[in-house]
Amino acid sequence: MATPELASGVGLLRLEWEADRSAWVFDTEPQERFVHWDWSQCSRWDARYTDVLGDGERTTGERTFDWIAPADDVLADLDARAAGSDARLLDVGCGNSLFCEVAAAAGFTRLVGVDYSRPVVDAMTARALERGLQERVSYCCSDVARMPYADASFDVIVDKGCCDAALTAWDHCAMQRRLKRPVSAELEERAERAAALAASFVLEYARVLRGGGTLLLYSYEEPQGRACWFAEQRCWQVRQQPARDGNYLYECTRV
Ligand SMILES: C[S@@+](CC[C@H](N)C(=O)[O-])C[C@H]1O[C@@H](n2cnc3c(N)ncnc32)[C@H](O)[C@@H]1O
């Protein structure tokens, strides 16, 4: 299987999961079939994780994968922000990222990964058990727009590619406009739904994060495509960090 990649900023023109060939296709030519590229749907992620994590003949052996930034970089970012080992950490849209595992190995003891895709939550739960990490790490199958946690339950939230997944139709629409290409009514409608979905994520993050807590949002998208989600809700102070490997870190404090 080709390595899945989320590429950077405006260079991201097409990335498509081809379930039939169990391969990721990436190129920089805008094409009409890109219109099908929408990773906000749980069924898409279920299909991907069933393919890569399952025991069937299409299994690729991809047990873990980190999008946008390696788990070690996130850990370094936490250390740099002096998050103590007893900080309550929430990894939203955790997928099969190694972040919770790496953070547990580094001494963090209160880690929760949330993802709406049942196959990946089951696989990561089994993996944590196998490694004896169940006291420190748990995984929960939930939509991040409606999480089963009380207000102010977490000190730090990590979103590495979850908002990006929700916003693929929005980004696609913006890209078509930048390229002065036509935008179909169907794409426009999906883009609006994506915008509403991302707004509901950010609202939910504000609810479950304690005052003064930090959201580390990792994204392939430049500030013009992401900062607006926080500007609309007046409870965030956003500091954009310098781009790393073409990707961006938005450090957002819950005020
Ligand atoms: C690009 S992957 C990133 C995975 C992981 N955070 C990483 O860094 O490798 C996006 C993940 O977000 C999850 N996701 C997307 N929308 C979601 C939602 N509404 N609720 C929960 N999980 C969601 C997908 O299932 C997928 O695992």
The ligand as an SDF file (V2000), in Angstrom:
LIG
                    3D

 27 29  0  0  0  0  0  0  0  0999 V2000
   -7.1770   12.3400    9.3000 C   0  0  0  0  0  0  0  0  0  0  0  0
   -7.6540   11.1370   10.5100 S   0  0  0  0  0  0  0  0  0  0  0  0
   -6.5790   11.5960   11.8630 C   0  0  0  0  0  0  0  0  0  0  0  0
   -6.3600   10.4480   12.8300 C   0  0  0  0  0  0  0  0  0  0  0  0
   -5.3910   10.7700   13.9860 C   0  0  0  0  0  0  0  0  0  0  0  0
   -5.8290   11.9250   14.7640 N   0  0  0  0  0  0  0  0  0  0  0  0
   -3.9960   11.0230   13.5100 C   0  0  0  0  0  0  0  0  0  0  0  0
   -3.4470   12.0900   13.7970 O   0  0  0  0  0  0  0  0  0  0  0  0
   -3.4380   10.1580   12.8390 O   0  0  0  0  0  0  0  0  0  0  0  0
   -9.2340   11.7770   11.0530 C   0  0  0  0  0  0  0  0  0  0  0  0
   -9.9040   10.9310   12.1110 C   0  0  0  0  0  0  0  0  0  0  0  0
  -11.0130   11.6530   12.6090 O   0  0  0  0  0  0  0  0  0  0  0  0
  -12.0990   10.7510   12.8060 C   0  0  0  0  0  0  0  0  0  0  0  0
  -13.3250   11.5670   12.7330 N   0  0  0  0  0  0  0  0  0  0  0  0
  -13.7380   12.3540   11.7210 C   0  0  0  0  0  0  0  0  0  0  0  0
  -14.8970   12.9510   12.0210 N   0  0  0  0  0  0  0  0  0  0  0  0
  -15.2370   12.5280   13.2800 C   0  0  0  0  0  0  0  0  0  0  0  0
  -16.3320   12.7920   14.1460 C   0  0  0  0  0  0  0  0  0  0  0  0
  -17.3410   13.5890   13.7760 N   0  0  0  0  0  0  0  0  0  0  0  0
  -16.3430   12.2050   15.3510 N   0  0  0  0  0  0  0  0  0  0  0  0
  -15.3340   11.3590   15.7320 C   0  0  0  0  0  0  0  0  0  0  0  0
  -14.2710   11.0670   14.9440 N   0  0  0  0  0  0  0  0  0  0  0  0
  -14.2200   11.6560   13.7290 C   0  0  0  0  0  0  0  0  0  0  0  0
  -11.9630    9.7290   11.6910 C   0  0  0  0  0  0  0  0  0  0  0  0
  -12.6250    8.5120   11.9910 O   0  0  0  0  0  0  0  0  0  0  0  0
  -10.4460    9.5940   11.6200 C   0  0  0  0  0  0  0  0  0  0  0  0
   -9.9950    8.5630   12.4570 O   0  0  0  0  0  0  0  0  0  0  0  0
  1  2  1  0
  2  3  1  0
  2 10  1  0
  3  4  1  0
  4  5  1  0
  5  6  1  0
  5  7  1  0
  7  8  2  0
  7  9  1  0
 10 11  1  0
 11 12  1  0
 11 26  1  0
 12 13  1  0
 13 14  1  0
 13 24  1  0
 14 15  1  0
 14 23  1  0
 15 16  2  0
 16 17  1  0
 17 18  1  0
 17 23  2  0
 18 19  1  0
 18 20  2  0
 20 21  1  0
 21 22  2  0
 22 23  1  0
 24 25  1  0
 24 26  1  0
 26 27  1  0
M  CHG  2   2   1   9  -1
M  END
$$$$
